[in-house]
């Protein structure tokens, strides 16, 4: 195993331990703080067609945010098919199924008109101020992101943001990062 891979795995474990120190209510409050900063950014305000994720319990919680903005924005959520990420339109009556990873994925047609995408909001285990992102290790976003020209915006809790994290040539950088207290571009 390479040194970078070992460093990534170590950081994933550290972040997992940190997240366990917070109650679900604390993570929800922190999520609201992150999303309040996001709402103030020009890149979000100017975007109409947005790819966003459906959160796991330990990630910045997006479901209420999606419902809040659904009448003004067109949201698309990820699903995994044949080990590749695709995005599907969200609507209040969207049916969901639970993936093998425990993520609620929308059922429906894949959206492939990527030129119409204004913004993609990305989760991560950790980010750094050099715009690097550490995911969960499956590479779904790193394989998908090169298909889009839309700006990439990572959202995270403050304790997931570092000056530098381990990264390699396969890791796709973000263009922006939002935490509870920062908007980095």
N, CA and C atoms as a LAMMPS dump frame, in Angstrom:
ITEM: TIMESTEP
0
ITEM: NUMBER OF ATOMS
555
ITEM: BOX BOUNDS ff ff ff
-5.0000000000000000e+02 5.0000000000000000e+02
-5.0000000000000000e+02 5.0000000000000000e+02
-5.0000000000000000e+02 5.0000000000000000e+02
ITEM: ATOMS id mol type element x y z
1 1 1 N 0.847 -1.184 0
2 1 2 C 0 0 0
3 1 3 C 0.891 1.245 0
4 2 1 N 0.556 2.209 -0.837
5 2 2 C 1.371 3.414 -0.946
6 2 3 C 1.237 4.293 0.299
7 3 1 N 2.219 5.161 0.474
8 3 2 C 2.187 6.079 1.61
9 3 3 C 0.987 7.008 1.55
10 4 1 N 0.64 7.485 0.342
11 4 2 C -0.507 8.397 0.208
12 4 3 C -1.795 7.673 0.571
13 5 1 N -1.945 6.458 0.086
14 5 2 C -3.15 5.681 0.419
15 5 3 C -3.242 5.444 1.924
16 6 1 N -2.126 5.123 2.554
17 6 2 C -2.113 4.934 4.009
18 6 3 C -2.5 6.225 4.728
19 7 1 N -1.971 7.345 4.256
20 7 2 C -2.286 8.64 4.868
21 7 3 C -3.769 8.975 4.693
22 8 1 N -4.318 8.672 3.521
23 8 2 C -5.75 8.903 3.282
24 8 3 C -6.6 8.052 4.208
25 9 1 N -6.26 6.768 4.323
26 9 2 C -7.019 5.87 5.196
27 9 3 C -6.945 6.317 6.651
28 10 1 N -5.78 6.777 7.065
29 10 2 C -5.603 7.273 8.437
30 10 3 C -6.486 8.502 8.674
31 11 1 N -6.494 9.421 7.722
32 11 2 C -7.32 10.622 7.86
33 11 3 C -8.808 10.27 7.868
34 12 1 N -9.222 9.329 7.027
35 12 2 C -10.622 8.893 7.037
36 12 3 C -11.023 8.389 8.429
37 13 1 N -10.154 7.605 9.052
38 13 2 C -10.438 7.077 10.393
39 13 3 C -10.497 8.21 11.417
40 14 1 N -9.586 9.179 11.307
41 14 2 C -9.575 10.314 12.233
42 14 3 C -10.869 11.123 12.125
43 15 1 N -11.3 11.382 10.89
44 15 2 C -12.535 12.154 10.692
45 15 3 C -13.734 11.367 11.197
46 16 1 N -13.757 10.071 10.96
47 16 2 C -14.845 9.233 11.456
48 16 3 C -14.941 9.316 12.977
49 17 1 N -13.811 9.28 13.644
50 17 2 C -13.789 9.411 15.108
51 17 3 C -14.281 10.78 15.549
52 18 1 N -13.856 11.82 14.843
53 18 2 C -14.309 13.174 15.172
54 18 3 C -15.824 13.306 15.034
55 19 1 N -16.375 12.765 13.96
56 19 2 C -17.817 12.865 13.73
57 19 3 C -18.616 12.199 14.843
58 20 1 N -18.07 11.117 15.395
59 20 2 C -18.769 10.379 16.451
60 20 3 C -18.843 11.168 17.755
61 21 1 N -18.061 12.221 17.873
62 21 2 C -18.094 13.061 19.075
63 21 3 C -19.308 13.996 19.091
64 22 1 N -20.001 14.098 17.953
65 22 2 C -21.143 15.004 17.839
66 22 3 C -22.446 14.209 17.832
67 23 1 N -23.441 14.738 18.5
68 23 2 C -24.772 14.116 18.47
69 23 3 C -25.427 14.418 17.117
70 24 1 N -26.455 13.651 16.75
71 24 2 C -27.181 13.978 15.516
72 24 3 C -27.709 15.412 15.513
73 25 1 N -28.168 15.901 16.671
74 25 2 C -28.664 17.28 16.748
75 25 3 C -27.546 18.293 16.503
76 26 1 N -26.361 18.013 17.038
77 26 2 C -25.225 18.919 16.821
78 26 3 C -24.819 18.939 15.344
79 27 1 N -24.809 17.769 14.705
80 27 2 C -24.471 17.723 13.276
81 27 3 C -25.544 18.433 12.44
82 28 1 N -26.791 18.327 12.873
83 28 2 C -27.86 19.032 12.16
84 28 3 C -27.678 20.543 12.269
85 29 1 N -27.374 21.018 13.479
86 29 2 C -27.158 22.463 13.679
87 29 3 C -25.962 22.937 12.861
88 30 1 N -24.891 22.165 12.885
89 30 2 C -23.704 22.534 12.107
90 30 3 C -24.028 22.542 10.612
91 31 1 N -24.853 21.6 10.173
92 31 2 C -25.267 21.547 8.772
93 31 3 C -26.014 22.816 8.38
94 32 1 N -26.925 23.256 9.241
95 32 2 C -27.657 24.498 8.961
96 32 3 C -26.701 25.676 8.831
97 33 1 N -25.662 25.699 9.67
98 33 2 C -24.669 26.776 9.595
99 33 3 C -23.907 26.732 8.264
100 34 1 N -23.49 25.539 7.841
101 34 2 C -22.788 25.394 6.559
102 34 3 C -23.683 25.871 5.419
103 35 1 N -24.927 25.422 5.427
104 35 2 C -25.836 25.745 4.328
105 35 3 C -26.238 27.218 4.332
106 36 1 N -26.226 27.845 5.5
107 36 2 C -26.479 29.295 5.565
108 36 3 C -25.367 30.067 4.867
109 37 1 N -24.133 29.614 5.03
110 37 2 C -23.01 30.249 4.326
111 37 3 C -23.161 29.995 2.819
112 38 1 N -23.493 28.77 2.438
113 38 2 C -23.669 28.43 1.02
114 38 3 C -24.709 29.326 0.359
115 39 1 N -25.828 29.545 1.038
116 39 2 C -26.918 30.353 0.472
117 39 3 C -26.484 31.781 0.15
118 40 1 N -25.496 32.279 0.844
119 40 2 C -25.03 33.657 0.647
120 40 3 C -24.064 33.804 -0.522
121 41 1 N -23.547 32.698 -1.028
122 41 2 C -22.554 32.78 -2.097
123 41 3 C -23.217 33.134 -3.423
124 42 1 N -22.531 33.923 -4.2
125 42 2 C -23.03 34.28 -5.526
126 42 3 C -23.149 33.073 -6.432
127 43 1 N -22.215 32.127 -6.316
128 43 2 C -22.243 30.955 -7.19
129 43 3 C -23.526 30.146 -6.955
130 44 1 N -23.973 30.024 -5.713
131 44 2 C -25.235 29.331 -5.455
132 44 3 C -26.414 30.167 -5.924
133 45 1 N -26.421 31.441 -5.581
134 45 2 C -27.547 32.298 -5.936
135 45 3 C -27.771 32.361 -7.441
136 46 1 N -26.691 32.329 -8.215
137 46 2 C -26.789 32.446 -9.668
138 46 3 C -27.067 31.118 -10.366
139 47 1 N -26.979 30.019 -9.653
140 47 2 C -27.149 28.693 -10.262
141 47 3 C -28.61 28.267 -10.242
142 48 1 N -29.033 27.659 -11.331
143 48 2 C -30.406 27.144 -11.453
144 48 3 C -30.42 25.614 -11.444
145 49 1 N -29.541 24.998 -12.217
146 49 2 C -29.479 23.539 -12.319
147 49 3 C -28.294 23.063 -11.49
148 50 1 N -28.604 22.355 -10.401
149 50 2 C -27.593 22.009 -9.41
150 50 3 C -27.57 20.503 -9.159
151 51 1 N -26.396 19.915 -9.252
152 51 2 C -26.175 18.548 -8.805
153 51 3 C -25.789 18.65 -7.329
154 52 1 N -26.452 17.876 -6.501
155 52 2 C -26.198 17.884 -5.058
156 52 3 C -26.348 16.455 -4.568
157 53 1 N -25.851 16.153 -3.405
158 53 2 C -25.918 14.786 -2.9
159 53 3 C -27.019 14.635 -1.855
160 54 1 N -27.474 13.41 -1.696
161 54 2 C -28.399 13.037 -0.639
162 54 3 C -27.534 12.482 0.488
163 55 1 N -27.521 13.149 1.617
164 55 2 C -26.509 12.887 2.633
165 55 3 C -26.687 11.569 3.385
166 56 1 N -25.533 11.064 3.83
167 56 2 C -25.502 10.028 4.854
168 56 3 C -25.629 10.742 6.197
169 57 1 N -25.867 9.988 7.274
170 57 2 C -26.116 10.608 8.58
171 57 3 C -24.973 11.47 9.096
172 58 1 N -23.734 11.16 8.68
173 58 2 C -22.592 11.887 9.228
174 58 3 C -22.068 12.99 8.303
175 59 1 N -22.828 13.319 7.26
176 59 2 C -22.43 14.366 6.307
177 59 3 C -23.272 15.618 6.52
178 60 1 N -22.835 16.73 5.925
179 60 2 C -23.66 17.939 5.931
180 60 3 C -25.024 17.552 5.338
181 61 1 N -26.057 17.822 6.108
182 61 2 C -27.403 17.327 5.797
183 61 3 C -28.102 18.235 4.787
184 62 1 N -28.367 17.667 3.618
185 62 2 C -28.863 18.45 2.487
186 62 3 C -30.363 18.322 2.233
187 63 1 N -31.039 17.356 2.822
188 63 2 C -32.431 17.092 2.429
189 63 3 C -33.36 18.285 2.68
190 64 1 N -33.283 18.892 3.857
191 64 2 C -34.117 20.063 4.133
192 64 3 C -33.765 21.238 3.238
193 65 1 N -32.488 21.396 2.953
194 65 2 C -31.999 22.449 2.066
195 65 3 C -32.577 22.275 0.659
196 66 1 N -32.585 21.055 0.169
197 66 2 C -33.133 20.764 -1.165
198 66 3 C -34.621 21.1 -1.197
199 67 1 N -35.353 20.692 -0.167
200 67 2 C -36.796 21 -0.12
201 67 3 C -37.024 22.511 -0.044
202 68 1 N -36.198 23.198 0.732
203 68 2 C -36.332 24.652 0.885
204 68 3 C -36.187 25.374 -0.454
205 69 1 N -35.23 24.978 -1.266
206 69 2 C -34.912 25.685 -2.504
207 69 3 C -35.53 25.052 -3.761
208 70 1 N -36.264 23.966 -3.595
209 70 2 C -36.762 23.211 -4.738
210 70 3 C -37.639 24.023 -5.699
211 71 1 N -38.367 25.002 -5.197
212 71 2 C -39.228 25.785 -6.093
213 71 3 C -38.429 26.773 -6.942
214 72 1 N -37.182 27.065 -6.54
215 72 2 C -36.353 28.023 -7.269
216 72 3 C -35.204 27.393 -8.044
217 73 1 N -34.821 26.186 -7.662
218 73 2 C -33.665 25.515 -8.269
219 73 3 C -34.097 24.135 -8.776
220 74 1 N -33.405 23.648 -9.791
221 74 2 C -33.591 22.276 -10.256
222 74 3 C -32.453 21.444 -9.685
223 75 1 N -32.799 20.517 -8.811
224 75 2 C -31.796 19.678 -8.15
225 75 3 C -31.762 18.289 -8.773
226 76 1 N -30.559 17.747 -8.855
227 76 2 C -30.328 16.39 -9.352
228 76 3 C -29.468 15.669 -8.322
229 77 1 N -29.865 14.437 -8.007
230 77 2 C -29.189 13.654 -6.977
231 77 3 C -28.493 12.445 -7.592
232 78 1 N -27.395 11.99 -6.976
233 78 2 C -26.642 10.879 -7.545
234 78 3 C -27.278 9.515 -7.29
235 79 1 N -26.992 8.622 -8.217
236 79 2 C -27.315 7.202 -8.08
237 79 3 C -26.144 6.446 -8.702
238 80 1 N -25.913 5.253 -8.242
239 80 2 C -24.835 4.431 -8.776
240 80 3 C -25.454 3.327 -9.628
241 81 1 N -24.993 3.238 -10.877
242 81 2 C -25.443 2.182 -11.793
243 81 3 C -24.213 1.628 -12.496
244 82 1 N -24.066 0.322 -12.465
245 82 2 C -22.902 -0.329 -13.087
246 82 3 C -21.584 0.276 -12.595
247 83 1 N -21.519 0.55 -11.298
248 83 2 C -20.332 1.083 -10.631
249 83 3 C -19.929 2.487 -11.112
250 84 1 N -20.861 3.199 -11.727
251 84 2 C -20.628 4.58 -12.154
252 84 3 C -21.712 5.48 -11.575
253 85 1 N -21.345 6.717 -11.302
254 85 2 C -22.295 7.689 -10.782
255 85 3 C -23.07 8.331 -11.917
256 86 1 N -24.359 8.492 -11.683
257 86 2 C -25.23 9.215 -12.598
258 86 3 C -26.106 10.127 -11.737
259 87 1 N -26.77 11.093 -12.345
260 87 2 C -27.639 11.99 -11.577
261 87 3 C -29.053 11.948 -12.134
262 88 1 N -30.025 12.08 -11.214
263 88 2 C -31.446 12.026 -11.571
264 88 3 C -32.182 13.178 -10.906
265 89 1 N -33.185 13.686 -11.608
266 89 2 C -33.938 14.862 -11.145
267 89 3 C -34.657 14.571 -9.834
268 90 1 N -34.618 15.554 -8.958
269 90 2 C -35.368 15.506 -7.712
270 90 3 C -36.669 16.276 -7.888
271 91 1 N -37.743 15.728 -7.358
272 91 2 C -39.028 16.409 -7.238
273 91 3 C -39.622 15.971 -5.903
274 92 1 N -40.56 16.741 -5.341
275 92 2 C -41.126 16.351 -4.044
276 92 3 C -41.726 14.939 -4.032
277 93 1 N -42.161 14.457 -5.186
278 93 2 C -42.761 13.114 -5.243
279 93 3 C -41.796 12.039 -5.75
280 94 1 N -40.509 12.356 -5.794
281 94 2 C -39.514 11.393 -6.255
282 94 3 C -39.516 10.151 -5.37
283 95 1 N -39.462 8.988 -5.996
284 95 2 C -39.309 7.728 -5.269
285 95 3 C -37.821 7.46 -5.081
286 96 1 N -37.474 6.88 -3.949
287 96 2 C -36.084 6.576 -3.636
288 96 3 C -35.937 5.092 -3.305
289 97 1 N -34.726 4.598 -3.527
290 97 2 C -34.364 3.247 -3.083
291 97 3 C -33.016 3.358 -2.38
292 98 1 N -32.799 2.477 -1.407
293 98 2 C -31.544 2.507 -0.669
294 98 3 C -30.475 1.738 -1.431
295 99 1 N -29.321 2.383 -1.614
296 99 2 C -28.207 1.762 -2.33
297 99 3 C -27.464 0.798 -1.409
298 100 1 N -26.543 0.064 -1.985
299 100 2 C -25.695 -0.834 -1.207
300 100 3 C -24.849 -0.069 -0.189
301 101 1 N -24.595 1.222 -0.467
302 101 2 C -23.804 2.057 0.437
303 101 3 C -24.667 2.724 1.518
304 102 1 N -25.989 2.488 1.466
305 102 2 C -26.893 3.071 2.449
306 102 3 C -27.418 4.446 2.081
307 103 1 N -27.168 4.876 0.86
308 103 2 C -27.609 6.196 0.402
309 103 3 C -28.964 6.05 -0.282
310 104 1 N -29.87 6.977 0.016
311 104 2 C -31.169 6.977 -0.657
312 104 3 C -30.99 7.597 -2.041
313 105 1 N -31.188 6.773 -3.071
314 105 2 C -30.982 7.205 -4.454
315 105 3 C -32.321 7.396 -5.157
316 106 1 N -32.424 8.447 -5.97
317 106 2 C -33.67 8.664 -6.705
318 106 3 C -33.864 7.594 -7.779
319 107 1 N -35.112 7.236 -7.989
320 107 2 C -35.473 6.332 -9.073
321 107 3 C -35.926 7.212 -10.233
322 108 1 N -35.504 6.906 -11.433
323 108 2 C -35.919 7.704 -12.585
324 108 3 C -34.882 7.671 -13.674
325 109 1 N -35.048 8.576 -14.613
326 109 2 C -34.157 8.634 -15.768
327 109 3 C -32.879 9.396 -15.422
328 110 1 N -31.781 8.95 -15.996
329 110 2 C -30.508 9.637 -15.822
330 110 3 C -30.52 10.965 -16.577
331 111 1 N -29.969 12.001 -15.946
332 111 2 C -29.809 13.304 -16.593
333 111 3 C -28.417 13.331 -17.216
334 112 1 N -28.347 13.598 -18.492
335 112 2 C -27.043 13.553 -19.168
336 112 3 C -26.706 14.844 -19.909
337 113 1 N -27.568 15.844 -19.829
338 113 2 C -27.297 17.111 -20.517
339 113 3 C -26.413 17.976 -19.62
340 114 1 N -25.175 17.524 -19.442
341 114 2 C -24.27 18.134 -18.475
342 114 3 C -23.969 19.597 -18.763
343 115 1 N -24.093 20.024 -20.001
344 115 2 C -23.829 21.427 -20.354
345 115 3 C -24.785 22.377 -19.627
346 116 1 N -25.951 21.879 -19.231
347 116 2 C -26.942 22.715 -18.551
348 116 3 C -26.713 22.808 -17.044
349 117 1 N -25.726 22.094 -16.54
350 117 2 C -25.453 22.097 -15.107
351 117 3 C -24.693 23.364 -14.73
352 118 1 N -25.209 24.068 -13.734
353 118 2 C -24.596 25.317 -13.283
354 118 3 C -23.626 25.132 -12.119
355 119 1 N -23.844 24.078 -11.31
356 119 2 C -23.059 23.894 -10.094
357 119 3 C -23.198 22.451 -9.64
358 120 1 N -22.104 21.887 -9.1
359 120 2 C -22.187 20.594 -8.431
360 120 3 C -21.679 20.764 -7.005
361 121 1 N -22.519 20.376 -6.047
362 121 2 C -22.2 20.467 -4.627
363 121 3 C -21.794 19.069 -4.172
364 122 1 N -20.579 18.98 -3.633
365 122 2 C -19.931 17.69 -3.405
366 122 3 C -19.652 17.461 -1.924
367 123 1 N -19.947 16.25 -1.434
368 123 2 C -19.537 15.907 -0.072
369 123 3 C -18.085 15.46 -0.071
370 124 1 N -17.546 15.301 1.107
371 124 2 C -16.187 14.775 1.231
372 124 3 C -15.909 14.409 2.672
373 125 1 N -14.945 13.552 2.868
374 125 2 C -14.504 13.204 4.213
375 125 3 C -13.66 14.353 4.758
376 126 1 N -12.835 14.938 3.872
377 126 2 C -11.992 16.07 4.255
378 126 3 C -11.678 16.906 3.024
379 127 1 N -11.374 18.18 3.269
380 127 2 C -10.974 19.115 2.219
381 127 3 C -9.775 19.891 2.742
382 128 1 N -9.044 20.521 1.818
383 128 2 C -7.995 21.426 2.27
384 128 3 C -8.094 22.754 1.527
385 129 1 N -7.363 23.722 2.034
386 129 2 C -7.422 25.078 1.489
387 129 3 C -6.75 25.196 0.123
388 130 1 N -6.179 24.096 -0.362
389 130 2 C -5.641 24.032 -1.725
390 130 3 C -6.673 23.443 -2.685
391 131 1 N -7.904 23.264 -2.178
392 131 2 C -9.053 22.77 -2.936
393 131 3 C -9.055 21.259 -3.165
394 132 1 N -8.209 20.536 -2.45
395 132 2 C -8.224 19.082 -2.552
396 132 3 C -9.384 18.507 -1.754
397 133 1 N -9.869 17.351 -2.204
398 133 2 C -10.985 16.667 -1.57
399 133 3 C -10.597 15.222 -1.322
400 134 1 N -10.922 14.735 -0.146
401 134 2 C -10.769 13.32 0.174
402 134 3 C -12.153 12.727 0.306
403 135 1 N -12.466 11.761 -0.547
404 135 2 C -13.757 11.093 -0.486
405 135 3 C -13.684 9.843 0.362
406 136 1 N -14.679 8.986 0.197
407 136 2 C -14.764 7.756 0.981
408 136 3 C -13.906 6.638 0.404
409 137 1 N -13.321 6.857 -0.763
410 137 2 C -12.371 5.891 -1.293
411 137 3 C -12.859 5.045 -2.457
412 138 1 N -14.086 5.25 -2.883
413 138 2 C -14.629 4.463 -3.997
414 138 3 C -14.352 5.113 -5.356
415 139 1 N -14.047 6.409 -5.373
416 139 2 C -13.688 7.107 -6.604
417 139 3 C -14.85 7.538 -7.481
418 140 1 N -16.084 7.451 -6.99
419 140 2 C -17.235 7.802 -7.826
420 140 3 C -17.176 9.252 -8.316
421 141 1 N -16.94 10.18 -7.401
422 141 2 C -16.88 11.587 -7.812
423 141 3 C -15.653 11.859 -8.682
424 142 1 N -14.519 11.274 -8.348
425 142 2 C -13.312 11.512 -9.145
426 142 3 C -13.481 11.015 -10.584
427 143 1 N -14.251 9.965 -10.785
428 143 2 C -14.514 9.488 -12.15
429 143 3 C -15.595 10.319 -12.85
430 144 1 N -16.548 10.836 -12.06
431 144 2 C -17.666 11.575 -12.658
432 144 3 C -17.323 13.03 -12.975
433 145 1 N -16.625 13.708 -12.097
434 145 2 C -16.409 15.157 -12.219
435 145 3 C -15.789 15.608 -13.543
436 146 1 N -14.873 14.855 -14.15
437 146 2 C -14.33 15.316 -15.434
438 146 3 C -15.381 15.447 -16.554
439 147 1 N -16.555 14.863 -16.367
440 147 2 C -17.615 14.963 -17.377
441 147 3 C -18.298 16.328 -17.358
442 148 1 N -18.11 17.089 -16.293
443 148 2 C -18.802 18.375 -16.114
444 148 3 C -17.858 19.552 -16.271
445 149 1 N -18.398 20.625 -16.798
446 149 2 C -17.666 21.89 -16.834
447 149 3 C -18.129 22.814 -15.704
448 150 1 N -19.204 22.429 -15.026
449 150 2 C -19.782 23.253 -13.959
450 150 3 C -18.806 23.387 -12.791
451 151 1 N -18.865 24.521 -12.087
452 151 2 C -18.032 24.694 -10.898
453 151 3 C -18.319 23.614 -9.854
454 152 1 N -17.266 23.221 -9.148
455 152 2 C -17.341 22.177 -8.125
456 152 3 C -17.222 22.831 -6.76
457 153 1 N -18.223 22.626 -5.93
458 153 2 C -18.248 23.248 -4.607
459 153 3 C -18.355 22.161 -3.546
460 154 1 N -17.325 22.048 -2.712
461 154 2 C -17.347 21.092 -1.608
462 154 3 C -17.939 21.73 -0.376
463 155 1 N -18.762 20.966 0.34
464 155 2 C -19.287 21.459 1.619
465 155 3 C -18.893 20.486 2.717
466 156 1 N -18.535 21.07 3.873
467 156 2 C -18.054 20.245 4.98
468 156 3 C -18.204 20.984 6.296
469 157 1 N -18.082 20.2 7.367
470 157 2 C -18.014 20.791 8.694
471 157 3 C -16.618 21.375 8.887
472 158 1 N -16.513 22.341 9.767
473 158 2 C -15.227 23.015 9.989
474 158 3 C -14.112 22.032 10.355
475 159 1 N -14.438 20.993 11.133
476 159 2 C -13.408 20.037 11.553
477 159 3 C -12.95 19.116 10.415
478 160 1 N -13.566 19.235 9.245
479 160 2 C -13.149 18.465 8.072
480 160 3 C -12.255 19.275 7.138
481 161 1 N -11.967 20.508 7.487
482 161 2 C -11.196 21.41 6.642
483 161 3 C -9.79 21.578 7.22
484 162 1 N -8.768 21.333 6.367
485 162 2 C -7.367 21.346 6.781
486 162 3 C -6.563 22.271 5.871
487 163 1 N -5.371 22.592 6.305
488 163 2 C -4.464 23.347 5.444
489 163 3 C -3.989 22.469 4.284
490 164 1 N -3.766 21.179 4.583
491 164 2 C -3.318 20.261 3.537
492 164 3 C -3.75 18.84 3.9
493 165 1 N -4.229 18.108 2.886
494 165 2 C -4.575 16.699 3.056
495 165 3 C -3.816 15.885 2.004
496 166 1 N -3.67 14.581 2.218
497 166 2 C -2.994 13.761 1.205
498 166 3 C -3.823 13.7 -0.076
499 167 1 N -3.148 13.839 -1.208
500 167 2 C -3.839 13.76 -2.496
501 167 3 C -2.873 13.231 -3.543
502 168 1 N -3.457 12.754 -4.645
503 168 2 C -2.627 12.275 -5.759
504 168 3 C -3.233 12.738 -7.072
505 169 1 N -2.639 12.326 -8.172
506 169 2 C -3.04 12.817 -9.498
507 169 3 C -4.459 12.421 -9.884
508 170 1 N -5.036 11.389 -9.279
509 170 2 C -6.395 10.953 -9.605
510 170 3 C -7.465 11.737 -8.86
511 171 1 N -7.08 12.517 -7.866
512 171 2 C -8.034 13.279 -7.07
513 171 3 C -8.415 14.566 -7.791
514 172 1 N -9.705 14.767 -7.956
515 172 2 C -10.214 15.955 -8.635
516 172 3 C -10.441 17.057 -7.598
517 173 1 N -9.888 18.226 -7.87
518 173 2 C -10.016 19.369 -6.961
519 173 3 C -11.391 20.032 -7.09
520 174 1 N -11.744 20.769 -6.049
521 174 2 C -12.939 21.599 -6.086
522 174 3 C -12.542 23.012 -6.528
523 175 1 N -13.534 23.805 -6.868
524 175 2 C -13.312 25.215 -7.189
525 175 3 C -13.616 26.108 -5.988
526 176 1 N -14.495 25.612 -5.114
527 176 2 C -14.929 26.349 -3.928
528 176 3 C -15.108 25.351 -2.794
529 177 1 N -14.995 25.861 -1.569
530 177 2 C -15.297 25.049 -0.384
531 177 3 C -16.062 25.94 0.595
532 178 1 N -17.121 25.361 1.184
533 178 2 C -17.909 26.067 2.192
534 178 3 C -17.941 25.212 3.46
535 179 1 N -17.623 25.857 4.592
536 179 2 C -17.8 25.235 5.909
537 179 3 C -18.665 26.196 6.734
538 180 1 N -18.801 25.912 8.025
539 180 2 C -19.631 26.787 8.868
540 180 3 C -19.134 28.227 8.869
541 181 1 N -17.821 28.4 8.766
542 181 2 C -17.255 29.74 8.955
543 181 3 C -16.482 30.269 7.755
544 182 1 N -16.424 29.497 6.67
545 182 2 C -15.565 29.923 5.559
546 182 3 C -16.184 29.656 4.203
547 183 1 N -15.861 30.544 3.288
548 183 2 C -16.107 30.331 1.866
549 183 3 C -14.762 30.531 1.199
550 184 1 N -14.227 29.445 0.641
551 184 2 C -12.892 29.48 0.048
552 184 3 C -13.044 29.358 -1.46
553 185 1 N -12.325 30.223 -2.201
554 185 2 C -12.339 30.139 -3.657
555 185 3 C -10.971 30.421 -4.213
